[in-house]
Structure formats: structure tokens, C-alpha cells
Amino acid sequence: MITAIVLIKTSVDRIPEIAEQIAALDSVSEVFSVTGTYDLIAMVRVRQHEDLAEVIPGRISKIPGVEGTDTHVAFRTYSQHDLEAAFAIGLDS
């Protein structure tokens, strides 16, 4: 699974509506409304690298009110859940 973190600039007066439209797309697992340079951050998860082109410029960027995106592809994913499982290896519960 390939994970991309997509930083999104939007029309400020439509952030909630745009966030809902992005969240409804297949391959988008979460959308966060954030402070700072960008208005939204979307987590996109796809099976193949080529699928990112379909989701990000093909769908997200075409939503009315999306003014720009900046995409970062994850090399590895680390989470608290993964760490707990790793430390539990070999331990009897």
C-alpha cells in the first residue's frame, strides 16, 4: 500500500464542503482541516504508484475550490499500533 500526504490550499470560505468532497473519494482515508499555510491535509492510500495520478490531479485537484496541492509520498509508515506489536513479539500475555 502506498501512502501519500496531500497538502491542499482551498477557497477559505468553502473549506468544510471541500473537505467533505475529498473525504468521499475512494482512496482517501482521512481529511484534516489545519492551520498554517495549507487549509486541508488528505491521507491517500493506493495500491500502485500510478494510482496517485488518478486520485490527486485527476480527482482532488478538479474539485471546485481546490487551489493547489503539494504531495508527499511516504517511504515507510510508523504508528503506535505498529510499535506495540513489535515490542510484544515473543511476550506471553
ChimeraX attribute file (.defattr): number of C-alpha atoms within 10 A of each C-alpha:
attribute: neighborCount
match mode: 1-to-1
recipient: residues
	/A:1	8
	/A:2	16
	/A:3	22
	/A:4	20
	/A:5	18
	/A:6	22
	/A:7	20
	/A:8	24
	/A:9	19
	/A:10	20
	/A:11	12
	/A:12	11
	/A:13	9
	/A:14	12
	/A:15	17
	/A:16	12
	/A:17	12
	/A:18	21
	/A:19	23
	/A:20	11
	/A:21	15
	/A:22	24
	/A:23	19
	/A:24	13
	/A:25	13
	/A:26	12
	/A:27	18
	/A:28	21
	/A:29	14
	/A:30	15
	/A:31	22
	/A:32	14
	/A:33	13
	/A:34	12
	/A:35	8
	/A:36	6
	/A:37	9
	/A:38	16
	/A:39	18
	/A:40	23
	/A:41	20
	/A:42	23
	/A:43	18
	/A:44	23
	/A:45	21
	/A:46	16
	/A:47	11
	/A:48	10
	/A:49	14
	/A:50	9
	/A:51	14
	/A:52	21
	/A:53	11
	/A:54	11
	/A:55	20
	/A:56	21
	/A:57	13
	/A:58	12
	/A:59	15
	/A:60	24
	/A:61	18
	/A:62	13
	/A:63	15
	/A:64	13
	/A:65	16
	/A:66	21
	/A:67	12
	/A:68	15
	/A:69	19
	/A:70	12
	/A:71	16
	/A:72	12
	/A:73	14
	/A:74	10
	/A:75	8
	/A:76	7
	/A:77	8
	/A:78	7
	/A:79	7
	/A:80	8
	/A:81	8
	/A:82	11
	/A:83	10
	/A:84	10
	/A:85	9
	/A:86	10
	/A:87	9
	/A:88	11
	/A:89	8
	/A:90	7
	/A:91	6
	/A:92	5
	/A:93	4
